[in-house]
Amino acid sequence: MTDSAIGRRLAELGITLPPVAAPVASYVPAVVTGHYVYTSGQLPFVDGALPVTGKVGDGDGLVDPGVAAAAARTCALNALAAVQDVVGDLDRVVRVVKVVGFVASDPSFTGQPAVVNGASTVIGEIFREAGIHARSAVGVAALPLDAPVEVELVVEIDG
């Protein structure tokens, strides 16, 4: 992949995309329809495990928002790995259309946008202008496997 423009950009940034995370239920990591790829929600798996679990917030026993933002970055990289798996080369991405981030939030936590910035920032670093996207950052009561964050992408690809 390093001979492609996005592959070179990933190398410049010191980013290696992980293997595609195995689904934890009955779905596939990504599907292509027309000129779009929709990813399933990606958890912050690293080597098949969640390095952090729990609700995001400020205080004892909660996942620090900065840690959760790093986990959102990991989710985005996992989603890009799923995109690459179905299209073969991330140079086919014309635009990142939408990022949806879900944050398992303590009831008093309202910093979901800052957490999901972990995903948005890395996408912008990788795709530059083509990485400018619409986004939702949603607080939820719980996520699968007690993950603190989950991210899904919609990307447009060339014909």
Secondary structure in CASP SS format (residue, H / E / C, confidence):
PFRMAT SS
TARGET T0000
AUTHOR 0000-0000-0000
METHOD secondary structure of the structure
MODEL  1
M C 1.00
T C 1.00
D C 1.00
S C 1.00
A H 1.00
I H 1.00
G H 1.00
R H 1.00
R H 1.00
L H 1.00
A H 1.00
E H 1.00
L H 1.00
G C 1.00
I C 1.00
T C 1.00
L C 1.00
P C 1.00
P C 1.00
V C 1.00
A C 1.00
A C 1.00
P C 1.00
V C 1.00
A C 1.00
S C 1.00
Y C 1.00
V C 1.00
P C 1.00
A E 1.00
V E 1.00
V E 1.00
T E 1.00
G C 1.00
H C 1.00
Y E 1.00
V E 1.00
Y E 1.00
T E 1.00
S C 1.00
G C 1.00
Q E 1.00
L C 1.00
P C 1.00
F C 1.00
V E 1.00
D C 1.00
G C 1.00
A E 1.00
L C 1.00
P C 1.00
V C 1.00
T C 1.00
G C 1.00
K C 1.00
V E 1.00
G C 1.00
D C 1.00
G C 1.00
D C 1.00
G C 1.00
L C 1.00
V E 1.00
D C 1.00
P H 1.00
G H 1.00
V H 1.00
A H 1.00
A H 1.00
A H 1.00
A H 1.00
A H 1.00
R H 1.00
T H 1.00
C H 1.00
A H 1.00
L H 1.00
N H 1.00
A H 1.00
L H 1.00
A H 1.00
A H 1.00
V H 1.00
Q H 1.00
D H 1.00
V H 1.00
V H 1.00
G C 1.00
D C 1.00
L H 1.00
D H 1.00
R H 1.00
V E 1.00
V E 1.00
R E 1.00
V E 1.00
V E 1.00
K E 1.00
V E 1.00
V E 1.00
G E 1.00
F E 1.00
V E 1.00
A E 1.00
S E 1.00
D C 1.00
P C 1.00
S C 1.00
F C 1.00
T C 1.00
G C 1.00
Q H 1.00
P H 1.00
A H 1.00
V H 1.00
V H 1.00
N H 1.00
G H 1.00
A H 1.00
S H 1.00
T H 1.00
V H 1.00
I H 1.00
G H 1.00
E H 1.00
I H 1.00
F H 1.00
R H 1.00
E H 1.00
A H 1.00
G H 1.00
I C 1.00
H C 1.00
A E 1.00
R E 1.00
S E 1.00
A E 1.00
V E 1.00
G E 1.00
V E 1.00
A C 1.00
A C 1.00
L C 1.00
P H 1.00
L H 1.00
D H 1.00
A C 1.00
P C 1.00
V E 1.00
E E 1.00
V E 1.00
E E 1.00
L E 1.00
V E 1.00
V E 1.00
E E 1.00
I E 1.00
D C 1.00
G C 1.00
END
